[in-house]
Amino acid sequence: MTADLRRIALTVDEPWPGLYFWVLQEENDDAGVYEPIDAADAPAKTYQAALAAGYMALQAAAGASGPRRGELAAPTFISPSFDVAHTTIQ
């Protein structure tokens, strides 16, 4: 039997004008509640560049059949080295 597919969302955050960060968030046990599991270490200059880099990070975390519970450890969220406390990444 195949392990359940993990529910991971890719979002882009702009904590300061013109600085875009991709963020991967996974749904926790409460349906519809997502928590950050990984994020960009450095900003991208455009929304599109951040989205593309986040998509690459999501692909790297997933196998051929998608990210499955029990097959891969969940990516570890590491807080960026600068303050983004007033954004959606908290």
C-alpha positions as CSV (number, residue, x, y, z in Angstrom):
1,M,0.0,0.0,0.0
2,T,1.3,3.5,-0.9
3,A,1.8,6.0,1.9
4,D,-0.6,9.0,2.0
5,L,0.3,12.0,-0.1
6,R,1.5,14.9,2.0
7,R,-0.5,18.2,1.5
8,I,2.2,20.8,0.8
9,A,1.5,24.3,-0.4
10,L,4.0,26.6,-2.2
11,T,3.5,30.3,-1.4
12,V,5.5,33.5,-2.1
13,D,5.9,36.1,0.6
14,E,7.0,39.7,0.1
15,P,8.1,41.0,3.6
16,W,9.7,44.1,2.0
17,P,8.8,45.7,-1.3
18,G,10.6,43.9,-4.2
19,L,12.1,41.1,-2.0
20,Y,10.3,37.7,-2.6
21,F,10.7,34.5,-0.6
22,W,9.2,31.1,-1.5
23,V,7.8,29.2,1.5
24,L,6.7,25.5,1.6
25,Q,3.9,24.9,4.1
26,E,2.4,21.5,5.1
27,E,-1.1,20.9,6.4
28,N,-1.0,19.8,10.0
29,D,-3.5,17.5,11.7
30,D,-6.1,20.4,11.7
31,A,-7.6,20.4,8.3
32,G,-6.8,23.7,6.5
33,V,-4.1,24.7,8.9
34,Y,-0.7,25.0,7.3
35,E,2.7,25.4,9.0
36,P,6.0,26.4,7.3
37,I,8.4,23.5,6.7
38,D,11.0,25.2,4.4
39,A,11.7,28.6,3.0
40,A,14.2,30.5,0.8
41,D,17.5,31.5,2.4
42,A,17.7,34.6,0.3
43,P,15.2,36.8,-1.5
44,A,14.4,36.6,-5.2
45,K,14.1,39.9,-7.2
46,T,10.8,38.9,-8.8
47,Y,7.7,37.0,-7.8
48,Q,8.1,34.6,-10.7
49,A,11.8,33.8,-9.8
50,A,10.7,33.1,-6.2
51,L,7.9,30.9,-7.4
52,A,10.2,28.9,-9.8
53,A,12.8,28.4,-7.0
54,G,10.1,27.2,-4.6
55,Y,8.8,24.8,-7.2
56,M,12.3,23.4,-7.6
57,A,12.5,22.9,-3.8
58,L,9.2,21.2,-3.8
59,Q,10.3,18.8,-6.6
60,A,13.5,18.1,-4.7
61,A,11.5,17.0,-1.6
62,A,9.2,14.7,-3.6
63,G,9.7,11.3,-5.2
64,A,8.3,10.3,-8.6
65,S,4.9,9.8,-7.1
66,G,4.9,13.0,-5.0
67,P,5.8,13.6,-1.4
68,R,4.6,10.7,0.6
69,R,4.3,10.2,4.4
70,G,6.9,7.8,5.7
71,E,9.0,7.8,2.5
72,L,10.9,11.1,3.1
73,A,11.5,13.0,6.2
74,A,9.6,16.3,6.2
75,P,11.8,19.2,5.2
76,T,13.1,21.1,8.2
77,F,12.1,24.7,8.5
78,I,15.1,26.9,9.3
79,S,14.3,30.5,10.2
80,P,15.9,33.0,7.9
81,S,18.9,34.9,9.4
82,F,17.0,38.2,9.3
83,D,13.8,39.3,10.9
84,V,10.6,38.5,9.0
85,A,8.3,38.5,12.1
86,H,5.8,40.9,10.6
87,T,5.0,38.7,7.6
88,T,3.1,35.6,7.0
89,I,6.2,33.5,7.9
90,Q,5.9,33.4,11.7
